[in-house]
Amino acid sequence: MSSSPDSHHEASTGSDSEEPQVRLPLNQFYPYIKCALCCGFLIDATTITECLHTFCKCCIVKHFFYSNRCPTCNIIVHQTQPLYNIRPDRQLQDIVYKMVPSLEDLERERMVKFYKERGLEVPKTPALSPPTPVPAKRQKKDAPRHQVFSIPPELDVSLLLEFVGAEKGIDDYKPLERRYVRVSGEATIRHVELFIRRKMGLSSSCQVDVVCGDQLLEHCQSLNDVQKVVGADGVQDGLLVLHFGLVLPS
């Protein structure tokens, strides 16, 4: 957003039919693209649904470990589980990356370094936004015809599992490397929880709460039922989005 050497010339010599091109310094946009908690540019921009204030995902999750209020306006986000009332803001994150071109590459490098320093496998496609359903369709077409089991189309549900954080005192868990899962619509939230427990190596003393849209889900609910109840509010790019957090049993 820095001004070019010819910007003044363009503004003074533009034709009558065109508006002069105005260039503004990047720092004028800082209140909209910086996190109020870490004062850095937004990474994984996450918005509080109650007041629409936005922060870095890791910053707001850490904040909610000790407070249930918005850091900006002090509104109560949720009486007991404020993590349920936050949503990723991918449009704003895309804007931030376009305004600060080097930021996305730096963040990817930092993420790769994080995985390598801990001896973890680096994700093959460390994309910060979920993939479109097109690759999934191609996989389905290219699948071998002799496969033993196939899920009927009406029971085929694609999930995006979004980890929103863990309560203070829960730190013995592995990152969930497989966020995108295709399962039968007859599977229940209990099956999803068991999958999360196994992949993250969770102990039995840790409780997994699963949310879709604004609904706290019960173990007995099937994914087909969840889709019917939540509707379009729980679907993003063809994926049923389930947010889950780790809490201590009450």
KAWOQUI-V759684 format. One record per run of one state. SS is the DSSP state (@ for helix, = for strand, . for the rest). FROM is the first residue (numbers start at 1). LEN is the number of residues. If there is no record, write none. Layout:
SS_FROM_LEN + SS_FROM_LEN
This chain:
._1_6 + @_7_7 + ._14_12 + @_26_8 + =_34_1 + ._35_6 + =_41_1 + ._42_3 + =_45_4 + ._49_5 + =_54_3 + @_57_7 + ._64_5 + =_69_1 + ._70_6 + =_76_1 + ._77_5 + @_82_4 + =_86_3 + ._89_1 + @_90_10 + ._100_3 + @_103_15 + ._118_16 + @_134_9 + ._143_10 + @_153_3 + =_156_11 + ._167_13 + =_180_5 + ._185_3 + =_188_1 + @_189_12 + ._201_5 + =_206_7 + ._213_2 + =_215_2 + ._217_5 + =_222_1 + @_223_12 + =_235_2 + ._237_2 + =_239_10 + ._249_2
